[in-house]
Amino acid sequence: MNSSWTNRFLRKAACLNDKNSPLHHFNSARVTNGRHHSGFLGRLSFRAGSWLGAETPSFEKYYAAKTGRPYLGTRPSRKKISGVIQRISQLTWRHRLPKAETKIVSALNALLRGWGHFFCLGSVSKAYAIVDAHTQHRLRQWLVHKHQAGGAGTKRYSNEHLYEVFGLVRLSSTTTSLPLAKA
């Protein structure tokens, strides 16, 4: 991947920022040959210079569906997706079987809302679908073990049942109301 267009963009963006802002030092940032690194709060990002000892807000090269033109965008990193999946698994471990369904679902909803609100800008549909599928599977598995029902529980605890009766938050339905960046 040629990163020269990204570096030019970053240098131009630095002119728009206040000189006291850490974003002013974009010309010390670089994209390393297509290898993006997990950075600021888990978004994919480029390696930054040593300013503030942290990485800058993350950008990745995407292509517009209609025109095919490249643009800079963000998405949750694999590390952050696997982190929320691991947390969902922890909330639905078997040692939590004595807890009430409402407490488990409210803990899952709080986690999903917080994670979803943080990662709401950029290309998030695939990440939301992955997290939703894992949440459905784990909650269904937990309910089957709690009520000692046989099988996978897909008939007894269908997706509609999880979302309508238990009130589980569906991240993938929130993508229609997400803000879009205007150029």
C-alpha positions as CSV (number, residue, x, y, z in Angstrom):
1,M,0.0,0.0,0.0
2,N,1.3,3.4,-0.9
3,S,0.8,5.7,2.1
4,S,1.9,8.9,0.4
5,W,-1.7,10.1,0.0
6,T,-2.4,9.5,3.7
7,N,0.7,11.4,4.8
8,R,-0.2,14.3,2.5
9,F,-3.7,14.3,4.0
10,L,-2.3,14.4,7.5
11,R,0.1,17.2,6.7
12,K,-2.8,19.2,5.3
13,A,-5.0,18.4,8.3
14,A,-2.3,19.8,10.6
15,C,-2.7,23.2,9.1
16,L,-6.4,23.3,10.2
17,N,-5.5,22.6,13.8
18,D,-4.4,24.9,16.6
19,K,-0.7,24.9,17.1
20,N,-1.2,23.9,20.8
21,S,-3.3,20.9,19.9
22,P,-1.6,17.5,19.8
23,L,-3.2,17.0,16.4
24,H,-0.9,19.8,15.1
25,H,2.0,17.4,15.1
26,F,0.5,15.1,12.4
27,N,3.6,15.5,10.2
28,S,5.4,13.3,12.7
29,A,2.8,10.5,12.1
30,R,3.2,7.9,9.4
31,V,1.4,4.9,7.9
32,T,3.7,1.8,7.9
33,N,3.3,0.0,4.5
34,G,-0.3,-1.1,5.1
35,R,0.3,-2.4,8.5
36,H,-2.1,-0.7,10.8
37,H,-1.7,-0.9,14.5
38,S,-4.3,-0.9,17.3
39,G,-4.2,2.6,18.7
40,F,-6.2,5.2,20.4
41,L,-9.0,3.5,22.3
42,G,-9.0,0.5,20.1
43,R,-9.6,2.0,16.6
44,L,-7.2,0.9,13.9
45,S,-4.6,3.5,13.5
46,F,-1.2,4.4,12.0
47,R,1.9,4.6,14.1
48,A,2.4,8.0,15.5
49,G,5.5,9.9,16.5
50,S,6.5,10.0,20.1
51,W,4.3,13.0,21.1
52,L,2.3,12.4,24.2
53,G,3.6,8.8,24.2
54,A,0.4,7.5,22.5
55,E,-1.0,6.9,19.1
56,T,-3.2,9.3,17.3
57,P,-6.8,8.8,16.4
58,S,-7.0,6.0,13.9
59,F,-7.6,6.1,10.2
60,E,-7.6,3.3,7.6
61,K,-7.9,3.4,3.9
62,Y,-11.3,2.5,2.6
63,Y,-12.9,2.7,-0.9
64,A,-16.3,4.3,-1.6
65,A,-18.8,1.7,-2.8
66,K,-20.2,3.8,-5.7
67,T,-17.1,5.7,-6.9
68,G,-14.3,3.5,-5.8
69,R,-12.3,6.5,-4.6
70,P,-10.1,6.1,-1.5
71,Y,-11.0,7.8,1.8
72,L,-9.8,7.7,5.4
73,G,-12.2,6.0,7.8
74,T,-12.3,4.2,11.1
75,R,-13.6,1.0,12.5
76,P,-13.2,-1.0,15.7
77,S,-10.0,-3.0,15.8
78,R,-10.0,-6.8,16.1
79,K,-8.5,-6.6,19.5
80,K,-11.4,-4.5,20.8
81,I,-14.0,-6.7,19.2
82,S,-12.4,-9.8,20.7
83,G,-12.2,-7.9,24.0
84,V,-15.9,-7.2,24.1
85,I,-16.7,-10.7,23.0
86,Q,-14.5,-12.0,25.9
87,R,-16.4,-9.7,28.3
88,I,-19.7,-11.0,27.0
89,S,-18.5,-14.5,27.6
90,Q,-17.5,-13.6,31.2
91,L,-20.9,-12.2,31.9
92,T,-22.6,-15.4,30.8
93,W,-20.3,-18.0,32.5
94,R,-21.9,-20.9,34.2
95,H,-21.0,-19.7,37.7
96,R,-23.5,-16.9,37.1
97,L,-26.4,-19.4,36.7
98,P,-27.9,-18.5,40.1
99,K,-28.4,-14.8,39.0
100,A,-31.7,-13.7,37.6
101,E,-32.1,-13.3,33.8
102,T,-32.9,-9.6,34.2
103,K,-29.6,-8.9,35.9
104,I,-27.6,-10.8,33.2
105,V,-29.5,-9.0,30.4
106,S,-29.1,-5.6,32.1
107,A,-25.3,-6.2,32.5
108,L,-25.1,-7.2,28.8
109,N,-27.2,-4.2,27.7
110,A,-24.9,-1.8,29.6
111,L,-21.8,-3.4,28.1
112,L,-23.3,-3.4,24.6
113,R,-24.6,0.2,24.8
114,G,-21.3,1.6,26.1
115,W,-19.3,-0.3,23.5
116,G,-21.7,0.6,20.7
117,H,-21.8,4.3,21.6
118,F,-18.0,4.5,21.7
119,F,-17.6,2.7,18.4
120,C,-20.4,4.5,16.5
121,L,-18.5,6.3,13.8
122,G,-17.1,4.7,10.7
123,S,-17.5,1.2,9.3
124,V,-19.2,-0.6,12.2
125,S,-21.8,-2.8,10.7
126,K,-19.7,-6.0,10.5
127,A,-18.3,-5.5,14.0
128,Y,-21.8,-5.0,15.3
129,A,-23.0,-8.1,13.6
130,I,-20.2,-10.2,15.1
131,V,-20.9,-8.9,18.6
132,D,-24.7,-9.4,18.2
133,A,-24.2,-13.0,17.0
134,H,-21.9,-13.8,19.9
135,T,-24.3,-12.2,22.4
136,Q,-27.2,-14.1,21.1
137,H,-25.3,-17.4,21.2
138,R,-23.9,-16.9,24.7
139,L,-27.2,-15.6,26.3
140,R,-29.1,-18.5,24.6
141,Q,-26.5,-21.0,25.9
142,W,-26.7,-19.5,29.4
143,L,-30.5,-19.7,29.4
144,V,-30.5,-23.3,28.3
145,H,-28.1,-24.2,31.1
146,K,-30.0,-22.2,33.7
147,H,-33.3,-23.8,32.9
148,Q,-31.8,-27.2,32.2
149,A,-33.4,-27.4,28.7
150,G,-32.0,-29.7,26.1
151,G,-30.5,-28.8,22.8
152,A,-29.2,-25.5,21.6
153,G,-32.3,-23.6,22.6
154,T,-32.8,-21.9,19.2
155,K,-36.6,-22.8,19.2
156,R,-37.2,-21.9,22.9
157,Y,-35.0,-18.8,22.9
158,S,-35.2,-17.5,19.3
159,N,-33.5,-14.2,18.5
160,E,-36.9,-12.4,18.6
161,H,-37.5,-13.9,22.0
162,L,-34.2,-12.6,23.3
163,Y,-34.8,-9.1,21.9
164,E,-38.5,-8.7,22.6
165,V,-39.1,-10.7,25.8
166,F,-35.7,-10.2,27.6
167,G,-35.1,-6.8,26.1
168,L,-31.5,-7.5,24.9
169,V,-30.0,-4.6,23.0
170,R,-29.4,-5.2,19.3
171,L,-26.4,-3.2,18.0
172,S,-27.0,-3.9,14.4
173,S,-30.3,-2.1,14.4
174,T,-28.6,1.1,15.7
175,T,-26.5,1.6,12.6
176,T,-29.4,3.3,10.7
177,S,-29.3,6.2,13.2
178,L,-25.6,6.6,13.4
179,P,-24.0,10.0,12.4
180,L,-22.3,10.2,9.1
181,A,-19.4,12.4,8.5
182,K,-19.9,15.0,5.8
183,A,-17.0,16.1,3.7
